[in-house]
Amino acid sequence: MIIKENDILEFKKKHPCGGNTWKVLRVGSDCRLECVTCGHQIEITRSKIEKNIKAVK
């Protein structure tokens, strides 16, 4: 799966703030994502992203 910076990812599970869309800030073996709803940033492995992704916008 190809993930680029500034892509919007939709996950299967919701973030505690209620949103399930994330913006990709940095790509590598670990990716940095920012919640579109609340602005919280996380760093997550690419394998977990590919497992939990629902759609790429």
mmCIF file as Biopython writes it, N, C-alpha, C and O atoms, coordinates in Angstrom:
data_model
#
loop_
_atom_site.group_PDB
_atom_site.id
_atom_site.type_symbol
_atom_site.label_atom_id
_atom_site.label_alt_id
_atom_site.label_comp_id
_atom_site.label_asym_id
_atom_site.label_entity_id
_atom_site.label_seq_id
_atom_site.pdbx_PDB_ins_code
_atom_site.Cartn_x
_atom_site.Cartn_y
_atom_site.Cartn_z
_atom_site.occupancy
_atom_site.B_iso_or_equiv
_atom_site.auth_seq_id
_atom_site.auth_asym_id
_atom_site.pdbx_PDB_model_num
ATOM 1   N N  . MET A ? 1  ? 0.841   -1.174 0.000  1.0 0.0 1  A 1 
ATOM 2   C CA . MET A ? 1  ? 0.000   0.000  0.000  1.0 0.0 1  A 1 
ATOM 3   C C  . MET A ? 1  ? 0.892   1.245  0.000  1.0 0.0 1  A 1 
ATOM 4   O O  . MET A ? 1  ? 1.863   1.330  0.753  1.0 0.0 1  A 1 
ATOM 5   N N  . ILE A ? 2  ? 0.550   2.189  -0.844 1.0 0.0 2  A 1 
ATOM 6   C CA . ILE A ? 2  ? 1.337   3.420  -0.959 1.0 0.0 2  A 1 
ATOM 7   C C  . ILE A ? 2  ? 0.667   4.512  -0.136 1.0 0.0 2  A 1 
ATOM 8   O O  . ILE A ? 2  ? -0.488  4.872  -0.362 1.0 0.0 2  A 1 
ATOM 9   N N  . ILE A ? 3  ? 1.424   5.027  0.822  1.0 0.0 3  A 1 
ATOM 10  C CA . ILE A ? 3  ? 0.952   6.124  1.664  1.0 0.0 3  A 1 
ATOM 11  C C  . ILE A ? 3  ? 1.911   7.291  1.466  1.0 0.0 3  A 1 
ATOM 12  O O  . ILE A ? 3  ? 3.124   7.134  1.605  1.0 0.0 3  A 1 
ATOM 13  N N  . LYS A ? 4  ? 1.368   8.457  1.143  1.0 0.0 4  A 1 
ATOM 14  C CA . LYS A ? 4  ? 2.183   9.649  0.906  1.0 0.0 4  A 1 
ATOM 15  C C  . LYS A ? 4  ? 1.857   10.701 1.964  1.0 0.0 4  A 1 
ATOM 16  O O  . LYS A ? 4  ? 0.830   10.627 2.638  1.0 0.0 4  A 1 
ATOM 17  N N  . GLU A ? 5  ? 2.750   11.680 2.096  1.0 0.0 5  A 1 
ATOM 18  C CA . GLU A ? 5  ? 2.496   12.785 3.012  1.0 0.0 5  A 1 
ATOM 19  C C  . GLU A ? 5  ? 1.266   13.554 2.553  1.0 0.0 5  A 1 
ATOM 20  O O  . GLU A ? 5  ? 0.987   13.638 1.357  1.0 0.0 5  A 1 
ATOM 21  N N  . ASN A ? 6  ? 0.542   14.107 3.498  1.0 0.0 6  A 1 
ATOM 22  C CA . ASN A ? 6  ? -0.680  14.885 3.288  1.0 0.0 6  A 1 
ATOM 23  C C  . ASN A ? 6  ? -1.874  14.056 2.845  1.0 0.0 6  A 1 
ATOM 24  O O  . ASN A ? 6  ? -2.920  14.624 2.531  1.0 0.0 6  A 1 
ATOM 25  N N  . ASP A ? 7  ? -1.756  12.725 2.808  1.0 0.0 7  A 1 
ATOM 26  C CA . ASP A ? 7  ? -2.915  11.871 2.552  1.0 0.0 7  A 1 
ATOM 27  C C  . ASP A ? 7  ? -3.807  11.894 3.787  1.0 0.0 7  A 1 
ATOM 28  O O  . ASP A ? 7  ? -3.321  12.075 4.903  1.0 0.0 7  A 1 
ATOM 29  N N  . ILE A ? 8  ? -5.099  11.714 3.593  1.0 0.0 8  A 1 
ATOM 30  C CA . ILE A ? 8  ? -6.044  11.591 4.695  1.0 0.0 8  A 1 
ATOM 31  C C  . ILE A ? 8  ? -6.450  10.120 4.766  1.0 0.0 8  A 1 
ATOM 32  O O  . ILE A ? 8  ? -6.977  9.560  3.805  1.0 0.0 8  A 1 
ATOM 33  N N  . LEU A ? 9  ? -6.192  9.504  5.931  1.0 0.0 9  A 1 
ATOM 34  C CA . LEU A ? 9  ? -6.510  8.096  6.135  1.0 0.0 9  A 1 
ATOM 35  C C  . LEU A ? 9  ? -7.749  7.976  7.007  1.0 0.0 9  A 1 
ATOM 36  O O  . LEU A ? 9  ? -7.918  8.722  7.971  1.0 0.0 9  A 1 
ATOM 37  N N  . GLU A ? 10 ? -8.611  7.033  6.660  1.0 0.0 10 A 1 
ATOM 38  C CA . GLU A ? 10 ? -9.783  6.747  7.469  1.0 0.0 10 A 1 
ATOM 39  C C  . GLU A ? 10 ? -9.572  5.382  8.108  1.0 0.0 10 A 1 
ATOM 40  O O  . GLU A ? 10 ? -9.396  4.388  7.403  1.0 0.0 10 A 1 
ATOM 41  N N  . PHE A ? 11 ? -9.588  5.326  9.438  1.0 0.0 11 A 1 
ATOM 42  C CA . PHE A ? 11 ? -9.365  4.086  10.170 1.0 0.0 11 A 1 
ATOM 43  C C  . PHE A ? 11 ? -10.688 3.419  10.516 1.0 0.0 11 A 1 
ATOM 44  O O  . PHE A ? 11 ? -11.740 4.058  10.506 1.0 0.0 11 A 1 
ATOM 45  N N  . LYS A ? 12 ? -10.623 2.109  10.827 1.0 0.0 12 A 1 
ATOM 46  C CA . LYS A ? 12 ? -11.812 1.356  11.221 1.0 0.0 12 A 1 
ATOM 47  C C  . LYS A ? 12 ? -12.302 1.795  12.595 1.0 0.0 12 A 1 
ATOM 48  O O  . LYS A ? 12 ? -13.503 1.965  12.809 1.0 0.0 12 A 1 
ATOM 49  N N  . LYS A ? 13 ? -11.364 1.977  13.530 1.0 0.0 13 A 1 
ATOM 50  C CA . LYS A ? 13 ? -11.723 2.372  14.891 1.0 0.0 13 A 1 
ATOM 51  C C  . LYS A ? 13 ? -11.667 3.892  15.031 1.0 0.0 13 A 1 
ATOM 52  O O  . LYS A ? 13 ? -10.918 4.569  14.327 1.0 0.0 13 A 1 
ATOM 53  N N  . LYS A ? 14 ? -12.473 4.411  15.954 1.0 0.0 14 A 1 
ATOM 54  C CA . LYS A ? 14 ? -12.498 5.851  16.202 1.0 0.0 14 A 1 
ATOM 55  C C  . LYS A ? 14 ? -11.483 6.226  17.272 1.0 0.0 14 A 1 
ATOM 56  O O  . LYS A ? 14 ? -11.178 5.438  18.167 1.0 0.0 14 A 1 
ATOM 57  N N  . HIS A ? 15 ? -10.971 7.434  17.162 1.0 0.0 15 A 1 
ATOM 58  C CA . HIS A ? 15 ? -10.114 8.037  18.177 1.0 0.0 15 A 1 
ATOM 59  C C  . HIS A ? 15 ? -11.016 8.444  19.345 1.0 0.0 15 A 1 
ATOM 60  O O  . HIS A ? 15 ? -12.199 8.699  19.123 1.0 0.0 15 A 1 
ATOM 61  N N  . PRO A ? 16 ? -10.507 8.517  20.576 1.0 0.0 16 A 1 
ATOM 62  C CA . PRO A ? 16 ? -11.363 8.910  21.708 1.0 0.0 16 A 1 
ATOM 63  C C  . PRO A ? 16 ? -12.104 10.237 21.517 1.0 0.0 16 A 1 
ATOM 64  O O  . PRO A ? 16 ? -13.135 10.455 22.154 1.0 0.0 16 A 1 
ATOM 65  N N  . CYS A ? 17 ? -11.603 11.127 20.656 1.0 0.0 17 A 1 
ATOM 66  C CA . CYS A ? 17 ? -12.299 12.400 20.413 1.0 0.0 17 A 1 
ATOM 67  C C  . CYS A ? 17 ? -13.526 12.211 19.515 1.0 0.0 17 A 1 
ATOM 68  O O  . CYS A ? 17 ? -14.345 13.122 19.391 1.0 0.0 17 A 1 
ATOM 69  N N  . GLY A ? 18 ? -13.657 11.049 18.896 1.0 0.0 18 A 1 
ATOM 70  C CA . GLY A ? 18 ? -14.814 10.773 18.053 1.0 0.0 18 A 1 
ATOM 71  C C  . GLY A ? 18 ? -14.509 10.757 16.570 1.0 0.0 18 A 1 
ATOM 72  O O  . GLY A ? 18 ? -15.355 10.341 15.778 1.0 0.0 18 A 1 
ATOM 73  N N  . GLY A ? 19 ? -13.327 11.195 16.169 1.0 0.0 19 A 1 
ATOM 74  C CA . GLY A ? 19 ? -12.963 11.213 14.754 1.0 0.0 19 A 1 
ATOM 75  C C  . GLY A ? 19 ? -12.231 9.938  14.349 1.0 0.0 19 A 1 
ATOM 76  O O  . GLY A ? 19 ? -11.605 9.283  15.182 1.0 0.0 19 A 1 
ATOM 77  N N  . ASN A ? 20 ? -12.313 9.592  13.078 1.0 0.0 20 A 1 
ATOM 78  C CA . ASN A ? 20 ? -11.564 8.435  12.589 1.0 0.0 20 A 1 
ATOM 79  C C  . ASN A ? 20 ? -10.741 8.785  11.347 1.0 0.0 20 A 1 
ATOM 80  O O  . ASN A ? 20 ? -10.335 7.890  10.605 1.0 0.0 20 A 1 
ATOM 81  N N  . THR A ? 21 ? -10.493 10.067 11.116 1.0 0.0 21 A 1 
ATOM 82  C CA . THR A ? 21 ? -9.673  10.491 9.984  1.0 0.0 21 A 1 
ATOM 83  C C  . THR A ? 21 ? -8.362  11.082 10.493 1.0 0.0 21 A 1 
ATOM 84  O O  . THR A ? 21 ? -8.334  11.835 11.467 1.0 0.0 21 A 1 
ATOM 85  N N  . TRP A ? 22 ? -7.275  10.722 9.807  1.0 0.0 22 A 1 
ATOM 86  C CA . TRP A ? 22 ? -5.933  11.129 10.198 1.0 0.0 22 A 1 
ATOM 87  C C  . TRP A ? 22 ? -5.186  11.662 8.993  1.0 0.0 22 A 1 
ATOM 88  O O  . TRP A ? 22 ? -5.341  11.138 7.890  1.0 0.0 22 A 1 
ATOM 89  N N  . LYS A ? 23 ? -4.376  12.697 9.180  1.0 0.0 23 A 1 
ATOM 90  C CA . LYS A ? 23 ? -3.541  13.270 8.127  1.0 0.0 23 A 1 
ATOM 91  C C  . LYS A ? 23 ? -2.119  12.759 8.322  1.0 0.0 23 A 1 
ATOM 92  O O  . LYS A ? 23 ? -1.605  12.755 9.441  1.0 0.0 23 A 1 
ATOM 93  N N  . VAL A ? 24 ? -1.479  12.324 7.226  1.0 0.0 24 A 1 
ATOM 94  C CA . VAL A ? 24 ? -0.116  11.803 7.283  1.0 0.0 24 A 1 
ATOM 95  C C  . VAL A ? 24 ? 0.853   12.982 7.257  1.0 0.0 24 A 1 
ATOM 96  O O  . VAL A ? 24 ? 0.845   13.779 6.319  1.0 0.0 24 A 1 
ATOM 97  N N  . LEU A ? 25 ? 1.690   13.088 8.295  1.0 0.0 25 A 1 
ATOM 98  C CA . LEU A ? 25 ? 2.673   14.165 8.381  1.0 0.0 25 A 1 
ATOM 99  C C  . LEU A ? 25 ? 4.052   13.713 7.927  1.0 0.0 25 A 1 
ATOM 100 O O  . LEU A ? 25 ? 4.783   14.486 7.308  1.0 0.0 25 A 1 
ATOM 101 N N  . ARG A ? 26 ? 4.425   12.443 8.233  1.0 0.0 26 A 1 
ATOM 102 C CA . ARG A ? 26 ? 5.743   11.921 7.884  1.0 0.0 26 A 1 
ATOM 103 C C  . ARG A ? 26 ? 5.595   10.453 7.543  1.0 0.0 26 A 1 
ATOM 104 O O  . ARG A ? 26 ? 4.819   9.734  8.172  1.0 0.0 26 A 1 
ATOM 105 N N  . VAL A ? 27 ? 6.347   10.009 6.538  1.0 0.0 27 A 1 
ATOM 106 C CA . VAL A ? 27 ? 6.279   8.632  6.084  1.0 0.0 27 A 1 
ATOM 107 C C  . VAL A ? 27 ? 7.644   7.975  6.247  1.0 0.0 27 A 1 
ATOM 108 O O  . VAL A ? 27 ? 8.674   8.608  6.014  1.0 0.0 27 A 1 
ATOM 109 N N  . GLY A ? 28 ? 7.651   6.719  6.643  1.0 0.0 28 A 1 
ATOM 110 C CA . GLY A ? 28 ? 8.853   5.923  6.804  1.0 0.0 28 A 1 
ATOM 111 C C  . GLY A ? 28 ? 8.428   4.570  7.338  1.0 0.0 28 A 1 
ATOM 112 O O  . GLY A ? 28 ? 7.292   4.149  7.120  1.0 0.0 28 A 1 
ATOM 113 N N  . SER A ? 29 ? 9.327   3.878  8.039  1.0 0.0 29 A 1 
ATOM 114 C CA . SER A ? 29 ? 8.910   2.623  8.666  1.0 0.0 29 A 1 
ATOM 115 C C  . SER A ? 29 ? 7.916   2.926  9.788  1.0 0.0 29 A 1 
ATOM 116 O O  . SER A ? 29 ? 6.995   2.149  10.038 1.0 0.0 29 A 1 
ATOM 117 N N  . ASP A ? 30 ? 8.112   4.067  10.462 1.0 0.0 30 A 1 
ATOM 118 C CA . ASP A ? 30 ? 7.123   4.618  11.388 1.0 0.0 30 A 1 
ATOM 119 C C  . ASP A ? 30 ? 6.551   5.867  10.727 1.0 0.0 30 A 1 
ATOM 120 O O  . ASP A ? 30 ? 7.287   6.647  10.120 1.0 0.0 30 A 1 
ATOM 121 N N  . CYS A ? 31 ? 5.258   6.052  10.843 1.0 0.0 31 A 1 
ATOM 122 C CA . CYS A ? 31 ? 4.609   7.215  10.242 1.0 0.0 31 A 1 
ATOM 123 C C  . CYS A ? 31 ? 4.041   8.094  11.336 1.0 0.0 31 A 1 
ATOM 124 O O  . CYS A ? 31 ? 3.543   7.592  12.343 1.0 0.0 31 A 1 
ATOM 125 N N  . ARG A ? 32 ? 4.110   9.403  11.146 1.0 0.0 32 A 1 
ATOM 126 C CA . ARG A ? 32 ? 3.512   10.350 12.086 1.0 0.0 32 A 1 
ATOM 127 C C  . ARG A ? 32 ? 2.178   10.794 11.509 1.0 0.0 32 A 1 
ATOM 128 O O  . ARG A ? 32 ? 2.096   11.261 10.373 1.0 0.0 32 A 1 
ATOM 129 N N  . LEU A ? 33 ? 1.125   10.635 12.324 1.0 0.0 33 A 1 
ATOM 130 C CA . LEU A ? 33 ? -0.228  10.987 11.918 1.0 0.0 33 A 1 
ATOM 131 C C  . LEU A ? 33 ? -0.785  12.047 12.854 1.0 0.0 33 A 1 
ATOM 132 O O  . LEU A ? 33 ? -0.413  12.117 14.025 1.0 0.0 33 A 1 
ATOM 133 N N  . GLU A ? 34 ? -1.692  12.878 12.319 1.0 0.0 34 A 1 
ATOM 134 C CA . GLU A ? 34 ? -2.369  13.894 13.111 1.0 0.0 34 A 1 
ATOM 135 C C  . GLU A ? 34 ? -3.871  13.717 12.948 1.0 0.0 34 A 1 
ATOM 136 O O  . GLU A ? 34 ? -4.375  13.645 11.828 1.0 0.0 34 A 1 
ATOM 137 N N  . CYS A ? 35 ? -4.577  13.649 14.058 1.0 0.0 35 A 1 
ATOM 138 C CA . CYS A ? 35 ? -6.034  13.531 14.031 1.0 0.0 35 A 1 
ATOM 139 C C  . CYS A ? 35 ? -6.612  14.812 13.439 1.0 0.0 35 A 1 
ATOM 140 O O  . CYS A ? 35 ? -6.281  15.910 13.885 1.0 0.0 35 A 1 
ATOM 141 N N  . VAL A ? 36 ? -7.469  14.671 12.443 1.0 0.0 36 A 1 
ATOM 142 C CA . VAL A ? 36 ? -8.064  15.827 11.779 1.0 0.0 36 A 1 
ATOM 143 C C  . VAL A ? 36 ? -9.038  16.533 12.719 1.0 0.0 36 A 1 
ATOM 144 O O  . VAL A ? 36 ? -9.198  17.751 12.634 1.0 0.0 36 A 1 
ATOM 145 N N  . THR A ? 37 ? -9.685  15.798 13.603 1.0 0.0 37 A 1 
ATOM 146 C CA . THR A ? 37 ? -10.697 16.367 14.489 1.0 0.0 37 A 1 
ATOM 147 C C  . THR A ? 37 ? -10.089 17.188 15.620 1.0 0.0 37 A 1 
ATOM 148 O O  . THR A ? 37 ? -10.484 18.334 15.837 1.0 0.0 37 A 1 
ATOM 149 N N  . CYS A ? 38 ? -9.117  16.604 16.353 1.0 0.0 38 A 1 
ATOM 150 C CA . CYS A ? 38 ? -8.611  17.283 17.554 1.0 0.0 38 A 1 
ATOM 151 C C  . CYS A ? 38 ? -7.156  17.739 17.448 1.0 0.0 38 A 1 
ATOM 152 O O  . CYS A ? 38 ? -6.703  18.501 18.303 1.0 0.0 38 A 1 
ATOM 153 N N  . GLY A ? 39 ? -6.407  17.302 16.430 1.0 0.0 39 A 1 
ATOM 154 C CA . GLY A ? 39 ? -5.035  17.742 16.252 1.0 0.0 39 A 1 
ATOM 155 C C  . GLY A ? 39 ? -3.995  16.923 16.998 1.0 0.0 39 A 1 
ATOM 156 O O  . GLY A ? 39 ? -2.812  17.259 16.956 1.0 0.0 39 A 1 
ATOM 157 N N  . HIS A ? 40 ? -4.401  15.857 17.682 1.0 0.0 40 A 1 
ATOM 158 C CA . HIS A ? 40 ? -3.465  14.995 18.423 1.0 0.0 40 A 1 
ATOM 159 C C  . HIS A ? 40 ? -2.561  14.258 17.436 1.0 0.0 40 A 1 
ATOM 160 O O  . HIS A ? 40 ? -3.031  13.753 16.417 1.0 0.0 40 A 1 
ATOM 161 N N  . GLN A ? 41 ? -1.261  14.198 17.741 1.0 0.0 41 A 1 
ATOM 162 C CA . GLN A ? 41 ? -0.303  13.523 16.858 1.0 0.0 41 A 1 
ATOM 163 C C  . GLN A ? 41 ? 0.172   12.221 17.479 1.0 0.0 41 A 1 
ATOM 164 O O  . GLN A ? 41 ? 0.401   12.139 18.685 1.0 0.0 41 A 1 
ATOM 165 N N  . ILE A ? 42 ? 0.317   11.195 16.628 1.0 0.0 42 A 1 
ATOM 166 C CA . ILE A ? 42 ? 0.834   9.903  17.071 1.0 0.0 42 A 1 
ATOM 167 C C  . ILE A ? 42 ? 1.883   9.423  16.081 1.0 0.0 42 A 1 
ATOM 168 O O  . ILE A ? 42 ? 1.907   9.857  14.929 1.0 0.0 42 A 1 
ATOM 169 N N  . GLU A ? 43 ? 2.743   8.532  16.531 1.0 0.0 43 A 1 
ATOM 170 C CA . GLU A ? 43 ? 3.688   7.862  15.651 1.0 0.0 43 A 1 
ATOM 171 C C  . GLU A ? 43 ? 3.357   6.381  15.721 1.0 0.0 43 A 1 
ATOM 172 O O  . GLU A ? 43 ? 3.333   5.795  16.803 1.0 0.0 43 A 1 
ATOM 173 N N  . ILE A ? 44 ? 3.104   5.778  14.572 1.0 0.0 44 A 1 
ATOM 174 C CA . ILE A ? 44 ? 2.610   4.408  14.499 1.0 0.0 44 A 1 
ATOM 175 C C  . ILE A ? 44 ? 3.347   3.683  13.380 1.0 0.0 44 A 1 
ATOM 176 O O  . ILE A ? 44 ? 3.730   4.296  12.384 1.0 0.0 44 A 1 
ATOM 177 N N  . THR A ? 45 ? 3.545   2.380  13.543 1.0 0.0 45 A 1 
ATOM 178 C CA . THR A ? 45 ? 4.257   1.606  12.529 1.0 0.0 45 A 1 
ATOM 179 C C  . THR A ? 45 ? 3.385   1.426  11.289 1.0 0.0 45 A 1 
ATOM 180 O O  . THR A ? 45 ? 2.157   1.434  11.366 1.0 0.0 45 A 1 
ATOM 181 N N  . ARG A ? 46 ? 4.038   1.267  10.169 1.0 0.0 46 A 1 
ATOM 182 C CA . ARG A ? 46 ? 3.331   1.106  8.899  1.0 0.0 46 A 1 
ATOM 183 C C  . ARG A ? 46 ? 2.463   -0.153 8.895  1.0 0.0 46 A 1 
ATOM 184 O O  . ARG A ? 46 ? 1.379   -0.156 8.312  1.0 0.0 46 A 1 
ATOM 185 N N  . SER A ? 47 ? 2.933   -1.220 9.541  1.0 0.0 47 A 1 
ATOM 186 C CA . SER A ? 47 ? 2.151   -2.464 9.565  1.0 0.0 47 A 1 
ATOM 187 C C  . SER A ? 47 ? 0.827   -2.278 10.311 1.0 0.0 47 A 1 
ATOM 188 O O  . SER A ? 47 ? -0.195  -2.824 9.897  1.0 0.0 47 A 1 
ATOM 189 N N  . LYS A ? 48 ? 0.837   -1.511 11.406 1.0 0.0 48 A 1 
ATOM 190 C CA . LYS A ? 48 ? -0.411  -1.242 12.135 1.0 0.0 48 A 1 
ATOM 191 C C  . LYS A ? 48 ? -1.346  -0.371 11.309 1.0 0.0 48 A 1 
ATOM 192 O O  . LYS A ? 48 ? -2.563  -0.550 11.354 1.0 0.0 48 A 1 
ATOM 193 N N  . ILE A ? 49 ? -0.786  0.571  10.555 1.0 0.0 49 A 1 
ATOM 194 C CA . ILE A ? 49 ? -1.610  1.420  9.694  1.0 0.0 49 A 1 
ATOM 195 C C  . ILE A ? 49 ? -2.304  0.569  8.641  1.0 0.0 49 A 1 
ATOM 196 O O  . ILE A ? 49 ? -3.511  0.693  8.430  1.0 0.0 49 A 1 
ATOM 197 N N  . GLU A ? 50 ? -1.539  -0.296 7.981  1.0 0.0 50 A 1 
ATOM 198 C CA . GLU A ? 50 ? -2.104  -1.117 6.909  1.0 0.0 50 A 1 
ATOM 199 C C  . GLU A ? 50 ? -3.166  -2.076 7.460  1.0 0.0 50 A 1 
ATOM 200 O O  . GLU A ? 50 ? -4.116  -2.412 6.753  1.0 0.0 50 A 1 
ATOM 201 N N  . LYS A ? 51 ? -3.016  -2.515 8.703  1.0 0.0 51 A 1 
ATOM 202 C CA . LYS A ? 51 ? -3.984  -3.422 9.316  1.0 0.0 51 A 1 
ATOM 203 C C  . LYS A ? 51 ? -5.289  -2.698 9.641  1.0 0.0 51 A 1 
ATOM 204 O O  . LYS A ? 51 ? -6.369  -3.267 9.476  1.0 0.0 51 A 1 
ATOM 205 N N  . ASN A ? 52 ? -5.198  -1.446 10.103 1.0 0.0 52 A 1 
ATOM 206 C CA . ASN A ? 52 ? -6.367  -0.717 10.607 1.0 0.0 52 A 1 
ATOM 207 C C  . ASN A ? 52 ? -6.995  0.241  9.620  1.0 0.0 52 A 1 
ATOM 208 O O  . ASN A ? 52 ? -7.987  0.888  9.954  1.0 0.0 52 A 1 
ATOM 209 N N  . ILE A ? 53 ? -6.454  0.358  8.411  1.0 0.0 53 A 1 
ATOM 210 C CA . ILE A ? 53 ? -6.939  1.366  7.472  1.0 0.0 53 A 1 
ATOM 211 C C  . ILE A ? 53 ? -8.241  0.903  6.800  1.0 0.0 53 A 1 
ATOM 212 O O  . ILE A ? 53 ? -8.414  -0.271 6.474  1.0 0.0 53 A 1 
ATOM 213 N N  . LYS A ? 54 ? -9.129  1.854  6.611  1.0 0.0 54 A 1 
ATOM 214 C CA . LYS A ? 54 ? -10.398 1.592  5.931  1.0 0.0 54 A 1 
ATOM 215 C C  . LYS A ? 54 ? -10.397 2.204  4.535  1.0 0.0 54 A 1 
ATOM 216 O O  . LYS A ? 54 ? -10.869 1.582  3.583  1.0 0.0 54 A 1 
ATOM 217 N N  . ALA A ? 55 ? -9.860  3.437  4.409  1.0 0.0 55 A 1 
ATOM 218 C CA . ALA A ? 55 ? -9.834  4.117  3.109  1.0 0.0 55 A 1 
ATOM 219 C C  . ALA A ? 55 ? -8.753  5.188  3.107  1.0 0.0 55 A 1 
ATOM 220 O O  . ALA A ? 55 ? -8.366  5.696  4.159  1.0 0.0 55 A 1 
ATOM 221 N N  . VAL A ? 56 ? -8.265  5.529  1.900  1.0 0.0 56 A 1 
ATOM 222 C CA . VAL A ? 56 ? -7.316  6.619  1.709  1.0 0.0 56 A 1 
ATOM 223 C C  . VAL A ? 56 ? -8.022  7.671  0.893  1.0 0.0 56 A 1 
ATOM 224 O O  . VAL A ? 56 ? -8.558  7.378  -0.176 1.0 0.0 56 A 1 
ATOM 225 N N  . LYS A ? 57 ? -8.029  8.900  1.387  1.0 0.0 57 A 1 
ATOM 226 C CA . LYS A ? 57 ? -8.711  9.986  0.661  1.0 0.0 57 A 1 
ATOM 227 C C  . LYS A ? 57 ? -7.720  10.947 0.109  1.0 0.0 57 A 1 
ATOM 228 O O  . LYS A ? 57 ? -8.101  11.926 -0.533 1.0 0.0 57 A 1 
#
